[in-house]
């Protein structure tokens, strides 16, 4: 009697397991966000390829994307995938930045930190071959606070220096102990950040390059003093600095 009962139960469980597993897999499937989708030639054969940027949210309803990747299905049927670090608000620009007549993939991903920074990537798929073209390094900027509520930054790449009058911040700097009677209590540097933005723009006639913005601050992240812009052009596989400019923020109210 018992054998007659056990056998049907075993068969029933065996039949139900695949269905149960299938439901579980569907329930666990991660939602995908299509951030960018376009048909455009990025291999150089004159035929359109399908480009998609996909993001996987950390969890439903969150802005943070734990996975970000770009897929390319070429006109020849080849599939290429490029993975990026997780982050926020990814962007994709398709521009010919190495000036070989074939458009490249320029990607930006915000880190979400208080500094407002982003990671940037540049890839070529010419001939259906993936190549990392890299992006320019941020400018090397040395800085120092000086007596009498002043500060100086130096753009080491071009040897240019800029001085800033920070007397409008006297009360706060005195309160924090940075200055006493207008003199520095000890040597101190400014906070200089990497690129907060890097965009593909025309920098040399009608030819595209990138323009980056770096922020520099005083005693805290929120104590922004100004910004440094730099324009770059990719030539013979190397990034060349075209020009720089420095802008000071509006004066704080006393």
N, C-alpha and C positions, 0 to 999 in steps of 0.2 A: 504493500500500500504506500509506504513512504517513498519508494523509488518512483512510483507513478506520479507523486506530487512534486518531487524535487525536479524531475526532468522538465516538465512544462515550465516551471519557474525559471530554470536556468536558460531555457530557450527564449522565454519572454524577456529576461534581462539582457541577453545578448542582442535581441532585436531592438530594444529600446536605447541601448547605450549610444549607438551612432547618432540617433536623433537628439538625445540629450546633449551630447558633445557638440553637435551642430548649433543648437540653441545657445549654449554657453559661449561658443566662439563668436556668434553674432552679437551677443550681449557685451562681449569684451572688446569688440572692434573699436579702434580708436577713430574719432572724428578727424577728418582731413579738411583743411581750408585751402581752397585754390586762390592764391594771392595774385597770380599773373598767368595769363595764357595768351599766346599769340603764335601765328604761323608766319615765319620770317626766315630768310636764308642766313644761317650763321656758320655754314661750312664752306661757302664759296663756290658751290657748284651751280648757282643760279636758280636752284629749286627751293621751295619753301620747306622748312623744318618746323616741327611742333615744339614750342618751348613752354614749359609750365613751372611755376614756383609753388611749392606746397608747404604748408605749415601744419604741425601737429600740436594742438593746445596741451598744456600741462594737465588741465582738466577742463571739463565743460564750463564755459562761462568765463574763463580766465583769459587775459590778454597775452600772457607769457606763452611762447611757443617752444616746447622742449626739443622739437626737431624741425629743421628747416632744410629743404633741399630743392634743387632745380633738376628737372628731367628734360632731356632733349631726344626726340625721336626724329632722326634724320630722314631725308627723302629716300635714302637707300634702305631704310628700315632698321638702322642701328640705334640702339638705346643707350644713352649716356646719363649717368646720375652724378650730381655734385652735392655733397653734404656740407652744411655749415653749422656753426655753433648756434645753440638756442638763443632766443632773445625776443625783442619786440619790434613790431612794425617793419618787417623786412621790405626792401625795395629792390627793383631790378631795372636797370637801364641797359638798352642794347645800342651800343655805339662802337664805331671803329676807332679804338683808342691807341692801337699800335700801328695804324696807318698802312696796313697791308691790303686794303681793299675789301676786307671781310669784317663784319661786325662782331664785337666781343660782348661778353656778359659781365656787367658791372653791378655788384651786389652790395647792399648795405644792410646791417642788422643792428638796431639799437640795443645796448646792453641793459638799459633800464636803471642804471645807477644814478646817484644824485649829481654826478658830474656831467650828465647828458652826453655820454660818449657812445660811439658806435664802432663796430668792426666792419671792415671793407675788404672786398675781394674782386679780383679781375681775372677772367678766364677767356681763353680762345678755344674755339672748336673748329678751327680751320682744317679742312680735309678730314673732318669727323674725328680728329685727334684732340684730346683734352690737354691743354697747356696752361699752367699757372703763370700769368704775366706779372703778378704781384701789384701792389699799389705803392706810391712813394711813402717813405718814412716821414713822420712829422718833423718840422724844423727843430733844430737844437737851439734852445733858448735859455741863456743864463740870466739870472736875476738877483737883485739884492735890494733890501731896504736901506735907506740912507738917513742921515741926520736931517732934522728940520722937516720931517714928515714928507719925505720924497722916496721915490723908488726908481730904479733903472732896470730895463731889460736890454739884452743884447742878442740880436739874431746872429748866432755864430756862423751860419752858412754864408752870410753876406757881409758880416763885420759891421753891421749898423746898430747903433744904440739909441734908445729912447728913454727920456726921463719924464716922470709923472709927479705932479704936485698933489699930495694926498692930505693936505692940511684940513680939508673938509671932513676928514675922518679922525681928527685929533682926539675928540672926546672918547671915542670907542677904543682907539689905540692906546691912549693913556690908561683907560680903565683895565685893559687887558695886560698892561705892563710892558707893552712893546716899546714905548717911549717914556722918558722922564725928562721934563723940561726941554722937550724937543730933541733929546739925544737918545739914540738906540741903547737899550739896556744890554743887548748882546747882538752879534751879527745874525741876520735872518734873511731868508730867501722868500720869494713869492711862490705861489703854487702855480705851476705851468702844466697844462693838460695836453694830451695828444689831440688828434682831430676830433672835434665834436661833429663836424659835417665834412663830407668830401663828395663833391658833385662833378659830374661830367659836363663840361661847358666848352665853348669855343675859346681858345687861349692864344692861338697863332693863326690869324686870318680866319679862314673858314674851317680850320682843322681843330679837332676836339682834343682836349686835355682834361685835367681835373683841377678844381679849386678847393682848397681845404681851409678850414677855420679852426684855430686853436685859441682857447680862452686862458687868461691868466688872472689869478686872484690874489688877495692879500692874506689876511689872517684866517680865513675860512673859505669853504667852497662857495658860500653865498656872497662873499666880499669881492665880487668881480670888479676888476680894474679896467680891463680892455680885451681886445681880440687881435689876433694876428692872422691875416689872410695870405695864402701862398698859392701861386698858380704853377702847374707842372705840365710838362710835355714829354711823352714817351718817344724816344728816338734811339734806334739801334739797340733796343732792349734795355735801355737805361732811362730813368726819369731825370729830366733836366728842369731845374728851377727857372721859371720865366720871370716872375716878379713877386714882390711882397708888399704888404701894406699893414699899418698898425692903426687901430682905432681905439680911442678911449671911451668908456661908458659915460653916460650923463652924470653930472655931479650929483652926489647924494645931498639931500636936505640936511642942514646943520641942526 
